């Protein structure tokens, strides 16, 4: 609900306050409930989350807070500390993975109860098309994000070039819009002299499906400090595409059963990924099966996670 809609002259802070007060009034005037689910907002929206927690506690309601970002975990946030206090000691804090839950509890020691719920429950199993097999076939590398060096674009370019220097035919497909002019100029300069580097822009629907179907390996060497899980990594696994990634946050948990796909940082990624790809081309069908099996395992775990959280909520309403 956006009650500020239609009045664009109001400052953003006023719009947020009006929307927050309206939502708080609804929360206070609604029928009594022993549990309240709240999605934790980011930036200034965190103060609204704080307000919602106060309203829920005023109704003696147990608060379930769902955390979707790492920004208040990678660095202590004063508003988040207020939210934790307002939510109470019996609040349930839901995050995306166990690594995120551990980091959250470490950053805010007042948190006593955490649960995990992967974003994978949003993603269905995809049909897996044919993939290149053996060293005589062109290897298609893919990366999708809001393209920046921090997200790993330059690292992907270096991996691609290292493979080409080894005599391994490869293509690099980059999907997404550029985050800044520096990254745009970097990619455009690289692509100008090499037809194997392809920038697809923002894609969705059938174009996105075709992108994942075409890939041999999905590269995600992100150094972004607030990285969480990355839906695109899960989508790649759903298509049976091996995901090679820097092991940050939830990626470390998700890929823990394939530790050879995890790398410490962008430097390690650049140095080791070309070797890994070159040494495992003959095992590619097995890597595909491992990626598909990992997706199904993670999908099954997310169902168990959702059921556990539902069990916490439903008995409270009984």
N, C-alpha and C positions, 0 to 999 in steps of 0.2 A: 504494500500500500504506500503510495506517495502522495501525501496530502499537500505538498508544496508544488505539485505539478501545475503548470499554467501561470505561475508567477515567477518569471525568470529574473526579475530585478532584485529579489530578495538575496542577501548574501548567503553563501552556502551554509555557514554556521547556523543562521536563523532557520533555514530549511531543515537542517538536521534536528535542531531543537524542537521545531514544531512537529516533525514526524515522530521524534522520540516521545514527546509528551502525549501525542495521540495514541501511540502504541502502548505506553505505560498506563494510560487511562483504561484502554481496552483490557489490559492484563489485570488491573485492579478490580474492574467491574465485572469481569467474566466469572462464571461459576467456579466454586472452589475446586482446586486440583492439587493433589499432593506432589506433583512433579511438573517442572517447566523446562522445556528444551529451548536453548538459546544458542544461535550461531554467533561466534565471536567475530565482531567487525574489526576492521583494520583502521589505522590512523585515527582521525577524529571520531569515527564511528565507535571506537572503543568506549568513549564516554557514554554513549547510548547503551552499550552492553552493560556498563556499570549501573546505569539507571534501571535497566530491566532486572538485573540481579537484586537490587534493593526492593523493587516491587514484588518480585517472586518471594523473597524472604519475608516481606511484610505479610504475605498470605500463608506463611509457614510452609512454603512449597520447596521441595528438594530441587536443586538446580542441576541441569545437565548442560554443560558448556562444550560446544564443538569447535575445536581449533583447526583452522585450515591453512594458516601461514606460519612461517618460521621467524617472522620479523621480531616478534616479542619473546622469542626463545633464544635466538642468536645473541641478543642483547637484552638486558633487563629493561622492562618498560614500566614506568610509574603507573600508568593507567591500568596495565594488566595486574599489577600488584594490588591495586584497589579492587579490581574485579574478583580476584581470588579471595580477598578478605570478605567482600560483600556476598559472594556465593556461599560462603560458609564451609565448615570443615567436612560436612557430609556431601558436598558437591561432587558430581562425577564429571571428570574432564576427559573428553573424547578427542583423540588425535589420530593421525593417519597410520601410524605404525609404532612399534615398540621403541625404536630409536628416538622418535619424536616424543613419546611419553616419558622416557627416561630423562631426556634433556629438559623437558617442561618441568618435571618434578624437581630436578636439580636446580633449575633457575628460580623456582618458586617453592621453597620447602614446605609451605603451608598446605600444598596439595597432597591429599592422602589417597585419593582413589582415581585411577586412570583406566581408561579402556581404549582399545584400538579399533579403528574402522577404516579399512583401505578404500581408496577411491575406485578400486577395480570393480566394485559391485555395479557401477554405472556402465560397464563395458561388456558387450556380448562376445562370444567366440566368433571369430571371423573365418571365412573360407580361406584355406591356404593354397595358393597357387604354386606353380612350378618355380623352382629356384635353381640358380647355377650350381653345377656340381663339378668339382675337379679344377685343376689349375689352368686348363685351357679355355676357360670361359670368363667373360667379362664380369667383374665383381662390382655390384652396385652398392655404394655406401650412401646412407641417408642420415639427415639431421633435420629436425623440425623444432622450432622455438621462435621466440621474438629474437631474431638473429643479432648476436653481439659476440664480441671476443670473450666476455665474461661467461656467456653461455657455451662457448667452445667453438665458435666458427673458425677462428684461426687454427686451432688445434686440429679440427677436421681437415682443413686444407693441407696441413703438414702431413697428416697420416696418408691422405690421398697421394701426395707427391712422393712420399717415401715408398709407397707400393709401386708407383709408376717407375721409380728409379730401380726397383728390383726386377723390373720387366713383367710385372703382373698387371694385365689390362684392367683398368678400373674406371668407374664413373662416380662422381660425387654429386648428389642431389640435395639441395638446400631448400627447405620449405619454410615460409613465414616472412613477415615483413621485417625490415631492418630497424633495429633499435636506435641507431645513430648513423650519422654521415660517415664516420670513420669506418664502420663495418661495411656500409654500402660501397664505399670507394675501394676497400680491400677486396671484396668479392668481385666487383665489376672489373677491377684491374686483373685479377687472377683469371676470370672467365674470358677476358678479351683475347688472351693468348692460348687458351686451352678449352676446346669444345667439350671436354669431359667434365667440366665444372658447370653445373646447371642450377640456376636460381629459378624456382618455380613460383615464388611469391606466396601469398596467402592462398591456401587451398582448403576445400571442404567437400563433403558429399562424395560423389564418384571420383573426383580428382584425388581426394585424400585416400580413398580406398585403393585406387590404382597406384598411388605413391607407395603405400605399404606393401602392396602385392609385388612391386617391382624390386624390392630391396633384398640384398644379400646380408648386410649387417646394418643395424641402427646404431649410430654413434651419439653419445650424450656426455661429452666431457665438460660438464658445467662446473664452474667455480663460483657460481652465484651463491652468496652467503645465506640467502633465505630459501634456497632450494628445498622442496619437500619431497614429492614423489614423482611428479611428471606424468600426466595422463598419457603423453605420447609414448613413453616407454612401455606402459601397459598395453597400449594399442599395438605397438610393434610386436610384443610377445604374443598377443592374441592372433597375429598373422603368422606365427611361427618364425619370427625374425629374431636372431640372437641380438641382445642389447649389450653393447660394450660401453661402460660408463665409469665416471669418477664416483667413488663410493661415498657419497654425501647423504646424510639424513636417511630418508626412507628407501632410497636406492640401495643402501647398504643392507637393509633388511630384506628387500624384495629379491635381490640377486645373491643372497648369502648361500643358496644351494648351488650356485654356479660361480664360485669365488674367482675362477679364471677370467670372468667377465668384468671384474671390479679392479679399478686402478686407483692408486693413492691420490694422484693429482694430475693436472694437465701435462706436466713434464713427463711423468711416468706413462701417461696415456700415449703421448707422442712417440716415446721411445719403444714401448712394448707392443702396442696394438698392431703395427705392421708385421712384426714377427709372429704374433698370435694368428693373424689372418693367413699369412703365408704358410705357416706350419700346420694349419688345420683345414686347408681346402679339401683334402681327401676325406675329412670327417664331417663335411658340411651337412649331409643328410642327418647325421646323429645330432649335430648342433640344432638343427631345425626341430627335431623331435624333442630335444631338451627344452627349447624355448616354449613350444606348445604345451608340454607337460608342466612346466613351471607356471604358465598362465593358469592352467586348470587347477593346480594346487593352490595358488594364491586366490583364485576365484572361490574355491571351496572354503578356504579359511575365512574369507570375507563374509560368506554366508553364516559361518559359525559365530563370527564377531557380531554380526547384525542380530542374530538370535539372542546372544548373550545380553546385548544392550536392550533389546526388546523385553527380555525377561526382567531386567532391572526396572523398566518403566511400567510394564503392564500390571504386575502385582501391586504396585503402588496405587493404581487406579481401581483395583478390584474392591 
